[in-house]
C-alpha cells in the first residue's frame, strides 16, 4: 500500500510539474502568486487534478464486449449523456486547487523551461560552513545524546559477568559506568556564498506598475540564484537624486518625486562591496531597474566609469533592466549599449509589460555566471 501511495504521489507531482511548465509564462507574470510565498514554498492555483483510476460499478449489461453488434458499428449514446441542449444545471462547477511547490522545484522548472545553465560559483575557497557528523561513542555527554542500545548491551554484559542477571526476571539497570553517548566531529566544508544587490529608481516617473514588474522579476531572479548557492545575502538600494540602502519592504513601496541621478546608486553599491563583501570570496550579482531617465549626460558618464572601473570587475554579472514608463526618456539603456557593446558581464534588458518578464529573466541568467 505504501509503494502504491508513493507511486500515486510521484505521478501527481509529475502532473503538477507539467501543468506549471505549460503555464509558466502566465505564472511568472502573476504577482498574486508571490503573495502566497511561504518560507520554503509557493502556493500555485490550478484546476482540480484527479489521478485516473478504475472504479467498480454496474454496467447493466452494456459494457465493452457485451450485447449485439459487429465490429465497426457506431457506439450508442450511454445513459446520462446528453447533446448539450438541456437547461443550465444547479451543481457546483470545477474549482481550482492550491498546490504547494517548493522554491527549489520552482527554480528547477524555470531552469528547464528557460534553458538556464547551472552557475559555476567562484570564491568558495575562503568561506566555510561547519557540518557535524556522529563518528562513535564515548563515556560522557548530555542525556539527549545517550545511545540506548549501546548502554543496554554494556549493562547486560556487566550483569552477566557479575552473575546478577536473572533470565526469569530480565531487568537491566544501567549504572553510570554503563552509559554510552554519541560523539561527533565537526567537519569544515567549503561553501559558495552570493550577494545580490538590487537597485531601483524611485523617482516620480516610476509608477506602481513599473515597481510591480521589478518586484516580480526580482522574486524569480532570487528563486533561481538561491537554488544555486548555499548562502545568499540580498541588499536593496533605492535612488532618485540621492541613494540609500533600505529593507526589502521599503524597496518595493517607496516612491519619491525628485529627479534622477543613477550614479548615486552605483557609488553606494561600490561602497557596500568594499566595506562588507570581498569579491575574491563572494559571488556578487547586481541588478538595476530604471525607466532610463537620468539627470544629465555627465552623470551617465560617471555611471559608465563606475561600471567599467569598479562594479564590473567585482561582479559575476551586472544586469540593467529598463522598465518602460510613459514619463521616462529610455535613453540610459542606449548609452550603456553604446559604451559597452558586447561586454559579457553587463546584460541589458527592456521590459515593456509583465509579458516581457520571462524573456528578461532569460537574458539575465542564460550566461551561467
Order of alpha helices (4+ residues) and beta strands (2+ residues): alpha-alpha-beta-beta-alpha-beta-alpha-beta-beta-alpha-beta-beta-alpha-alpha-beta-alpha-beta-alpha-beta-alpha
